[in-house]
Amino acid sequence: MAYKITDECIACGACTEACPVDAIKEGDGKYEINADECIECGACAEACPVSAPVAD
């Protein structure tokens, strides 16, 4: 399952820097993960200070 970013996102950008496949882009008020590009590695979840990325 691809990861998704919850409303806990504070739009700090830590997840985008951690993503090895650039599947995360800035969205409307929070970042969003492209499920088709996500390789489910969990790097975004590890990098996030508020645990916003979760397995979908």
Secondary structure, DSSP 8 states (H G I E B T S, - for coil): --EEE-TT-----HHHHH-TT--EEE-SSSEEE-TTT-----HHHHH-TT--EEE-
